[in-house]
Amino acid sequence: MFAIQDFFKSARDGTLAVTAALLCAVSAYAQSDPLPSWNDTASKAAIVSFVEKVTGQGSADFVPEAERIAVFDNDGTLWVEHPMYTQLAFALDRVKALAPQHPEWKETQPFKAVLEGDMKALAASGEKGLLELIMTTHAGMTTTEFQKIVTDWLASARDSKFKRPYTELVYQPMIELLAYLRANGFKTFIVSGGGIELMRPWAEKVYGIPPEQVIGSSIKTEFRMQDDTPTLYRLPEVNFIDDKAGKPVGINQHIGRRPIAAFGNSDGDLQMLQWTTMAGGPARLGVLIHHTDAEREYAYDRDTEFGRLDKALDAASIAGWTVVDMKADWKQVFKD
């Protein structure tokens, strides 16, 4: 009797031990995987292989920590850019908020189009019209006042499709990637065509990227004393456009080092990827995020007004860049 009980007890204890070991192994694997929201595809393997090569002591491609610079576009690379750039959505809301002070806008384009919700007429105003909207809604105040306006807007604004704050519509796989790179001695920068002062108020909280590591387009500012208080006042004049060929220029001006890794999603990032990867020397990484998931986000590339991926997509195969297929390579898009 006792022998039988001892046998079953031993068997049960053995089963529990095996189960515990398996659970520990699964847990250890989960903890060791730096990119858990990525599927185990060629894209993930290429990123991990690159990081291991440039950080491995004794590797032929080893890069000193001070030179491990990684640059990221923002719109469409770190967060959503459809159905329109977030900065454009902000500008449209600002026009509506300021409209009571400008009755003439009811008959003046492109403001008339915004107030009437006529996106076709707004598009017809072209780059000149959009620039006028930006200058009107982003200038005429101090940098501190603008920062508060941006912060308040982000706290209340909701994306039209997902009904969530824009700062929740950041890509979870890319958040993991930023953390993975930083854990391996990389310094991560945003290099965006969007406004630098629009991104700086929230980039550190959302991405872990401090304001001094944010590069973007800017308008001119000037120093003013207002009521014995030193301020920087935003003027309705373009200072710098950090897009396309402007991105390498912005990188050189702000960072002073050529990156060894660049991440983008559109033709606006083409020159940044070329500048990063076509320099020779140690291993370099160029990555394009390809929006292929119409169900979980959006599917678009060559035929879109926002985030067109055409020339850069063709260049990727020639340059050897990694093209991340959002639908195939990501287990999830946004954080639940």
C-alpha positions as a Markdown table, in Angstrom:
| # | Residue | x | y | z |
|---|---|---|---|---|
| 1 | Met | 0.0 | 0.0 | 0.0 |
| 2 | Phe | 2.7 | 2.5 | 1.1 |
| 3 | Ala | 4.8 | 1.5 | -1.9 |
| 4 | Ile | 2.0 | 2.4 | -4.3 |
| 5 | Gln | 1.4 | 5.7 | -2.6 |
| 6 | Asp | 5.1 | 6.4 | -2.7 |
| 7 | Phe | 5.2 | 5.6 | -6.4 |
| 8 | Phe | 2.3 | 8.0 | -7.2 |
| 9 | Lys | 3.8 | 10.7 | -5.0 |
| 10 | Ser | 7.1 | 10.4 | -6.8 |
| 11 | Ala | 5.5 | 10.5 | -10.2 |
| 12 | Arg | 3.4 | 13.5 | -9.2 |
| 13 | Asp | 6.5 | 15.3 | -7.8 |
| 14 | Gly | 8.4 | 14.5 | -11.0 |
| 15 | Thr | 5.6 | 15.9 | -13.1 |
| 16 | Leu | 5.4 | 19.1 | -11.1 |
| 17 | Ala | 9.2 | 19.5 | -11.4 |
| 18 | Val | 9.1 | 19.1 | -15.1 |
| 19 | Thr | 6.2 | 21.6 | -15.4 |
| 20 | Ala | 8.0 | 24.1 | -13.2 |
| 21 | Ala | 11.2 | 23.7 | -15.3 |
| 22 | Leu | 9.2 | 24.3 | -18.5 |
| 23 | Leu | 7.5 | 27.4 | -17.0 |
| 24 | Cys | 10.9 | 28.7 | -16.0 |
| 25 | Ala | 12.3 | 28.1 | -19.5 |
| 26 | Val | 9.4 | 29.9 | -21.1 |
| 27 | Ser | 9.7 | 32.8 | -18.7 |
| 28 | Ala | 13.4 | 33.0 | -19.3 |
| 29 | Tyr | 12.9 | 33.0 | -23.0 |
| 30 | Ala | 10.3 | 35.8 | -22.7 |
| 31 | Gln | 12.7 | 37.9 | -20.6 |
| 32 | Ser | 15.6 | 37.3 | -23.0 |
| 33 | Asp | 13.6 | 38.3 | -26.1 |
| 34 | Pro | 14.2 | 42.1 | -26.5 |
| 35 | Leu | 11.5 | 42.4 | -29.1 |
| 36 | Pro | 8.5 | 40.4 | -27.9 |
| 37 | Ser | 6.0 | 42.2 | -30.2 |
| 38 | Trp | 8.0 | 41.2 | -33.3 |
| 39 | Asn | 7.4 | 37.9 | -35.0 |
| 40 | Asp | 10.5 | 35.8 | -35.6 |
| 41 | Thr | 11.0 | 36.8 | -39.2 |
| 42 | Ala | 14.0 | 38.0 | -41.3 |
| 43 | Ser | 13.3 | 41.6 | -40.3 |
| 44 | Lys | 13.7 | 41.0 | -36.6 |
| 45 | Ala | 16.8 | 38.7 | -37.2 |
| 46 | Ala | 18.4 | 41.5 | -39.3 |
| 47 | Ile | 18.0 | 44.1 | -36.6 |
| 48 | Val | 19.2 | 41.8 | -33.8 |
| 49 | Ser | 22.2 | 40.6 | -35.9 |
| 50 | Phe | 23.2 | 44.2 | -36.6 |
| 51 | Val | 23.1 | 45.1 | -32.9 |
| 52 | Glu | 25.1 | 42.1 | -32.0 |
| 53 | Lys | 27.7 | 42.9 | -34.6 |
| 54 | Val | 28.3 | 46.5 | -33.7 |
| 55 | Thr | 28.3 | 45.9 | -29.9 |
| 56 | Gly | 30.2 | 42.6 | -29.7 |
| 57 | Gln | 33.8 | 43.1 | -28.4 |
| 58 | Gly | 36.2 | 41.7 | -30.9 |
| 59 | Ser | 33.7 | 41.9 | -33.7 |
| 60 | Ala | 35.1 | 43.3 | -37.0 |
| 61 | Asp | 32.1 | 45.6 | -37.0 |
| 62 | Phe | 32.4 | 46.8 | -33.4 |
| 63 | Val | 31.4 | 50.4 | -32.9 |
| 64 | Pro | 32.4 | 52.4 | -29.8 |
| 65 | Glu | 29.4 | 53.4 | -27.7 |
| 66 | Ala | 29.9 | 57.1 | -28.4 |
| 67 | Glu | 29.4 | 56.4 | -32.1 |
| 68 | Arg | 26.2 | 54.3 | -31.8 |
| 69 | Ile | 23.7 | 56.8 | -33.2 |
| 70 | Ala | 20.3 | 55.7 | -34.3 |
| 71 | Val | 17.8 | 58.1 | -36.0 |
| 72 | Phe | 14.1 | 57.6 | -36.3 |
| 73 | Asp | 11.5 | 59.4 | -38.4 |
| 74 | Asn | 8.3 | 60.0 | -36.4 |
| 75 | Asp | 5.2 | 60.1 | -38.5 |
| 76 | Gly | 4.4 | 56.7 | -39.9 |
| 77 | Thr | 7.6 | 55.2 | -38.2 |
| 78 | Leu | 6.9 | 55.7 | -34.5 |
| 79 | Trp | 3.2 | 56.7 | -34.6 |
| 80 | Val | 0.3 | 56.9 | -37.0 |
| 81 | Glu | 0.3 | 59.4 | -39.9 |
| 82 | His | -3.1 | 58.5 | -41.5 |
| 83 | Pro | -5.7 | 59.7 | -42.4 |
| 84 | Met | -3.5 | 62.8 | -42.1 |
| 85 | Tyr | -0.3 | 63.9 | -40.2 |
| 86 | Thr | -1.0 | 64.6 | -36.6 |
| 87 | Gln | 0.4 | 68.1 | -37.0 |
| 88 | Leu | -2.1 | 68.9 | -39.7 |
| 89 | Ala | -4.9 | 67.7 | -37.4 |
| 90 | Phe | -3.6 | 70.0 | -34.8 |
| 91 | Ala | -3.4 | 72.9 | -37.2 |
| 92 | Leu | -7.0 | 72.3 | -38.3 |
| 93 | Asp | -8.3 | 72.3 | -34.7 |
| 94 | Arg | -6.3 | 75.5 | -34.0 |
| 95 | Val | -8.0 | 77.2 | -37.0 |
| 96 | Lys | -11.4 | 76.3 | -35.6 |
| 97 | Ala | -10.4 | 77.5 | -32.1 |
| 98 | Leu | -9.1 | 80.8 | -33.4 |
| 99 | Ala | -11.9 | 81.4 | -35.9 |
| 100 | Pro | -14.1 | 83.6 | -33.6 |
| 101 | Gln | -11.2 | 86.1 | -33.5 |
| 102 | His | -10.9 | 86.1 | -37.3 |
| 103 | Pro | -14.4 | 86.5 | -39.0 |
| 104 | Glu | -12.5 | 87.2 | -42.3 |
| 105 | Trp | -11.5 | 83.5 | -42.5 |
| 106 | Lys | -15.0 | 82.6 | -43.5 |
| 107 | Glu | -14.2 | 84.0 | -46.9 |
| 108 | Thr | -10.5 | 83.5 | -47.1 |
| 109 | Gln | -8.7 | 80.3 | -48.3 |
| 110 | Pro | -7.4 | 78.0 | -47.0 |
| 111 | Phe | -9.2 | 78.9 | -43.7 |
| 112 | Lys | -12.6 | 78.8 | -45.4 |
| 113 | Ala | -11.9 | 75.2 | -46.5 |
| 114 | Val | -11.0 | 74.2 | -43.0 |
| 115 | Leu | -14.1 | 75.8 | -41.4 |
| 116 | Glu | -16.3 | 74.2 | -44.0 |
| 117 | Gly | -14.6 | 70.8 | -43.8 |
| 118 | Asp | -13.8 | 70.9 | -47.5 |
| 119 | Met | -10.7 | 68.8 | -47.6 |
| 120 | Lys | -10.7 | 68.8 | -51.4 |
| 121 | Ala | -10.4 | 72.6 | -51.5 |
| 122 | Leu | -7.8 | 72.5 | -48.7 |
| 123 | Ala | -5.7 | 70.0 | -50.8 |
| 124 | Ala | -6.1 | 72.3 | -53.8 |
| 125 | Ser | -4.4 | 75.1 | -51.8 |
| 126 | Gly | -1.2 | 73.1 | -52.1 |
| 127 | Glu | 1.9 | 73.5 | -50.1 |
| 128 | Lys | 1.5 | 77.2 | -50.0 |
| 129 | Gly | -1.9 | 76.9 | -48.3 |
| 130 | Leu | -0.8 | 74.3 | -45.8 |
| 131 | Leu | 2.3 | 76.5 | -44.9 |
| 132 | Glu | 0.0 | 79.4 | -44.3 |
| 133 | Leu | -2.1 | 77.3 | -41.9 |
| 134 | Ile | 1.0 | 76.3 | -40.0 |
| 135 | Met | 2.4 | 79.8 | -39.8 |
| 136 | Thr | -0.9 | 81.2 | -38.6 |
| 137 | Thr | -1.6 | 78.6 | -36.0 |
| 138 | His | 1.9 | 77.9 | -34.7 |
| 139 | Ala | 3.3 | 81.5 | -34.4 |
| 140 | Gly | 2.5 | 84.7 | -32.6 |
| 141 | Met | 3.2 | 83.4 | -29.1 |
| 142 | Thr | 6.0 | 82.4 | -26.8 |
| 143 | Thr | 7.6 | 78.9 | -26.9 |
| 144 | Thr | 6.2 | 78.3 | -23.4 |
| 145 | Glu | 2.7 | 79.2 | -24.5 |
| 146 | Phe | 2.9 | 77.0 | -27.6 |
| 147 | Gln | 4.1 | 74.1 | -25.5 |
| 148 | Lys | 1.1 | 74.4 | -23.3 |
| 149 | Ile | -1.3 | 74.6 | -26.3 |
| 150 | Val | 0.3 | 71.4 | -27.7 |
| 151 | Thr | 0.1 | 69.6 | -24.4 |
| 152 | Asp | -3.5 | 70.5 | -23.8 |
| 153 | Trp | -4.5 | 69.5 | -27.3 |
| 154 | Leu | -2.8 | 66.1 | -27.1 |
| 155 | Ala | -4.6 | 65.5 | -23.8 |
| 156 | Ser | -8.1 | 66.0 | -25.3 |
| 157 | Ala | -7.7 | 65.2 | -29.1 |
| 158 | Arg | -8.7 | 61.8 | -30.3 |
| 159 | Asp | -7.8 | 60.0 | -33.6 |
| 160 | Ser | -10.8 | 59.8 | -35.9 |
| 161 | Lys | -10.4 | 56.0 | -36.6 |
| 162 | Phe | -9.2 | 54.5 | -33.3 |
| 163 | Lys | -10.9 | 57.1 | -30.9 |
| 164 | Arg | -7.7 | 57.1 | -28.8 |
| 165 | Pro | -5.3 | 59.9 | -27.9 |
| 166 | Tyr | -2.5 | 60.3 | -30.5 |
| 167 | Thr | 0.1 | 59.5 | -27.9 |
| 168 | Glu | -1.4 | 56.0 | -27.5 |
| 169 | Leu | -1.2 | 55.3 | -31.2 |
| 170 | Val | 2.6 | 54.7 | -31.1 |
| 171 | Tyr | 3.8 | 51.4 | -32.4 |
| 172 | Gln | 4.6 | 49.0 | -29.6 |
| 173 | Pro | 7.3 | 47.1 | -31.7 |
| 174 | Met | 9.1 | 50.4 | -32.2 |
| 175 | Ile | 8.9 | 51.3 | -28.5 |
| 176 | Glu | 10.6 | 48.0 | -27.8 |
| 177 | Leu | 13.2 | 48.6 | -30.5 |
| 178 | Leu | 14.1 | 52.0 | -29.0 |
| 179 | Ala | 14.5 | 50.4 | -25.6 |
| 180 | Tyr | 16.6 | 47.6 | -27.0 |
| 181 | Leu | 19.0 | 49.9 | -28.8 |
| 182 | Arg | 19.4 | 52.1 | -25.7 |
| 183 | Ala | 20.1 | 49.0 | -23.6 |
| 184 | Asn | 22.9 | 48.3 | -26.0 |
| 185 | Gly | 24.6 | 51.7 | -25.8 |
| 186 | Phe | 22.8 | 53.5 | -28.6 |
| 187 | Lys | 21.7 | 57.1 | -28.4 |
| 188 | Thr | 18.3 | 57.4 | -30.1 |
| 189 | Phe | 17.2 | 60.6 | -32.0 |
| 190 | Ile | 13.9 | 61.6 | -33.7 |
| 191 | Val | 14.6 | 63.2 | -37.1 |
| 192 | Ser | 11.2 | 64.3 | -38.4 |
| 193 | Gly | 9.6 | 66.6 | -40.9 |
| 194 | Gly | 7.2 | 67.5 | -38.2 |
| 195 | Gly | 7.6 | 70.6 | -36.0 |
| 196 | Ile | 10.3 | 70.3 | -33.4 |
| 197 | Glu | 8.4 | 72.2 | -30.8 |
| 198 | Leu | 5.3 | 70.0 | -31.5 |
| 199 | Met | 7.2 | 66.9 | -30.6 |
| 200 | Arg | 9.5 | 68.0 | -27.7 |
| 201 | Pro | 6.7 | 68.4 | -25.0 |
| 202 | Trp | 5.8 | 64.7 | -25.1 |
| 203 | Ala | 8.6 | 62.7 | -26.8 |
| 204 | Glu | 10.5 | 61.8 | -23.6 |
| 205 | Lys | 7.4 | 60.6 | -21.8 |
| 206 | Val | 6.2 | 58.5 | -24.8 |
| 207 | Tyr | 9.4 | 57.4 | -26.5 |
| 208 | Gly | 12.1 | 57.9 | -23.8 |
| 209 | Ile | 13.7 | 60.4 | -26.1 |
| 210 | Pro | 14.6 | 63.7 | -24.4 |
| 211 | Pro | 13.9 | 67.1 | -26.1 |
| 212 | Glu | 17.6 | 67.7 | -26.9 |
| 213 | Gln | 17.5 | 64.5 | -29.1 |
| 214 | Val | 14.5 | 65.7 | -31.1 |
| 215 | Ile | 15.3 | 67.2 | -34.6 |
| 216 | Gly | 12.5 | 68.6 | -36.7 |
| 217 | Ser | 11.2 | 71.5 | -38.8 |
| 218 | Ser | 11.1 | 74.9 | -37.1 |
| 219 | Ile | 9.9 | 78.4 | -37.4 |
| 220 | Lys | 12.0 | 81.4 | -36.5 |
| 221 | Thr | 12.1 | 82.6 | -32.9 |
| 222 | Glu | 13.4 | 85.7 | -31.3 |
| 223 | Phe | 14.4 | 86.7 | -27.8 |
| 224 | Arg | 12.0 | 89.2 | -26.2 |
| 225 | Met | 11.6 | 90.7 | -22.7 |
| 226 | Gln | 7.9 | 90.6 | -21.8 |
| 227 | Asp | 7.0 | 92.2 | -18.4 |
| 228 | Asp | 10.6 | 91.9 | -17.3 |
| 229 | Thr | 10.5 | 88.2 | -18.2 |
| 230 | Pro | 12.9 | 86.7 | -20.8 |
| 231 | Thr | 11.0 | 84.8 | -23.5 |
| 232 | Leu | 11.4 | 83.3 | -26.9 |
| 233 | Tyr | 8.7 | 84.5 | -29.3 |
| 234 | Arg | 7.6 | 82.4 | -32.3 |
| 235 | Leu | 7.5 | 84.3 | -35.6 |
| 236 | Pro | 5.5 | 83.4 | -38.7 |
| 237 | Glu | 8.6 | 82.6 | -40.8 |
| 238 | Val | 10.1 | 79.3 | -41.7 |
| 239 | Asn | 13.5 | 78.6 | -40.1 |
| 240 | Phe | 14.3 | 75.1 | -41.3 |
| 241 | Ile | 12.5 | 72.2 | -43.1 |
| 242 | Asp | 13.7 | 68.9 | -41.8 |
| 243 | Asp | 12.5 | 66.7 | -44.5 |
| 244 | Lys | 14.0 | 64.8 | -47.5 |
| 245 | Ala | 17.4 | 66.3 | -48.3 |
| 246 | Gly | 17.0 | 68.5 | -45.2 |
| 247 | Lys | 17.3 | 65.5 | -42.8 |
| 248 | Pro | 21.0 | 64.8 | -43.3 |
| 249 | Val | 21.6 | 68.5 | -42.9 |
| 250 | Gly | 19.6 | 68.6 | -39.7 |
| 251 | Ile | 21.5 | 65.5 | -38.4 |
| 252 | Asn | 24.8 | 67.1 | -39.1 |
| 253 | Gln | 23.8 | 70.4 | -37.5 |
| 254 | His | 22.3 | 68.9 | -34.3 |
| 255 | Ile | 24.2 | 65.7 | -33.8 |
| 256 | Gly | 27.6 | 66.1 | -35.5 |
| 257 | Arg | 28.0 | 62.4 | -36.1 |
| 258 | Arg | 26.8 | 60.2 | -38.9 |
| 259 | Pro | 24.3 | 57.7 | -37.7 |
| 260 | Ile | 24.9 | 53.9 | -38.0 |
| 261 | Ala | 21.2 | 53.1 | -38.1 |
| 262 | Ala | 18.2 | 54.9 | -39.6 |
| 263 | Phe | 14.5 | 54.0 | -39.5 |
| 264 | Gly | 11.9 | 55.6 | -41.8 |
| 265 | Asn | 8.8 | 54.8 | -43.7 |
| 266 | Ser | 8.5 | 57.1 | -46.7 |
| 267 | Asp | 10.3 | 58.9 | -49.5 |
| 268 | Gly | 10.8 | 61.8 | -47.0 |
| 269 | Asp | 13.3 | 59.5 | -45.3 |
| 270 | Leu | 15.2 | 58.5 | -48.4 |
| 271 | Gln | 18.2 | 60.8 | -48.1 |
| 272 | Met | 18.5 | 60.1 | -44.3 |
| 273 | Leu | 18.8 | 56.4 | -45.1 |
| 274 | Gln | 21.3 | 57.1 | -47.9 |
| 275 | Trp | 23.4 | 59.4 | -45.6 |
| 276 | Thr | 23.4 | 56.7 | -42.9 |
| 277 | Thr | 24.1 | 53.5 | -44.8 |
| 278 | Met | 26.2 | 54.6 | -47.9 |
| 279 | Ala | 29.2 | 55.8 | -45.9 |
| 280 | Gly | 31.2 | 52.6 | -45.8 |
| 281 | Gly | 33.1 | 51.5 | -42.7 |
| 282 | Pro | 31.4 | 49.3 | -40.1 |
| 283 | Ala | 28.0 | 47.6 | -40.4 |
| 284 | Arg | 25.2 | 50.0 | -41.0 |
| 285 | Leu | 21.4 | 49.5 | -40.9 |
| 286 | Gly | 18.7 | 51.0 | -42.9 |
| 287 | Val | 15.1 | 50.1 | -42.1 |
| 288 | Leu | 11.8 | 51.0 | -43.8 |
| 289 | Ile | 8.4 | 50.4 | -42.1 |
| 290 | His | 6.0 | 49.3 | -44.8 |
| 291 | His | 2.3 | 49.8 | -43.9 |
| 292 | Thr | 0.7 | 46.6 | -45.1 |
| 293 | Asp | -1.9 | 46.0 | -42.4 |
| 294 | Ala | -5.3 | 47.5 | -43.3 |
| 295 | Glu | -7.0 | 45.6 | -40.5 |
| 296 | Arg | -4.9 | 46.7 | -37.5 |
| 297 | Glu | -3.8 | 50.0 | -38.9 |
| 298 | Tyr | -3.6 | 51.1 | -42.6 |
| 299 | Ala | -2.2 | 49.7 | -45.9 |
| 300 | Tyr | -0.5 | 52.2 | -48.2 |
| 301 | Asp | 2.7 | 52.9 | -50.0 |
| 302 | Arg | 3.1 | 54.5 | -53.5 |
| 303 | Asp | -0.4 | 56.0 | -53.9 |
| 304 | Thr | -1.0 | 58.2 | -50.9 |
| 305 | Glu | -0.7 | 61.9 | -50.0 |
| 306 | Phe | 0.7 | 61.2 | -46.5 |
| 307 | Gly | 3.8 | 59.0 | -46.2 |
| 308 | Arg | 4.3 | 58.0 | -49.8 |
| 309 | Leu | 6.7 | 55.1 | -50.1 |
| 310 | Asp | 7.8 | 54.9 | -53.7 |
| 311 | Lys | 11.4 | 55.9 | -54.5 |
| 312 | Ala | 12.6 | 54.7 | -51.1 |
| 313 | Leu | 10.9 | 51.3 | -51.6 |
| 314 | Asp | 12.7 | 50.8 | -54.9 |
| 315 | Ala | 16.0 | 51.9 | -53.4 |
| 316 | Ala | 15.7 | 49.4 | -50.5 |
| 317 | Ser | 16.4 | 46.4 | -52.6 |
| 318 | Ile | 19.4 | 48.0 | -54.2 |
| 319 | Ala | 20.8 | 49.4 | -51.0 |
| 320 | Gly | 20.1 | 46.3 | -48.9 |
| 321 | Trp | 17.8 | 48.0 | -46.5 |
| 322 | Thr | 15.4 | 45.9 | -44.3 |
| 323 | Val | 11.8 | 46.5 | -45.2 |
| 324 | Val | 9.5 | 45.7 | -42.2 |
| 325 | Asp | 6.2 | 44.3 | -43.3 |
| 326 | Met | 3.9 | 45.5 | -40.6 |
| 327 | Lys | 1.3 | 42.8 | -41.1 |
| 328 | Ala | 3.8 | 39.9 | -41.3 |
| 329 | Asp | 6.5 | 41.1 | -38.9 |
| 330 | Trp | 4.6 | 42.6 | -36.0 |
| 331 | Lys | 2.6 | 40.5 | -33.5 |
| 332 | Gln | 0.8 | 43.7 | -32.4 |
| 333 | Val | 0.7 | 47.3 | -33.6 |
| 334 | Phe | -0.3 | 49.3 | -30.6 |
| 335 | Lys | 0.0 | 48.6 | -26.9 |
| 336 | Asp | -3.3 | 47.1 | -25.6 |
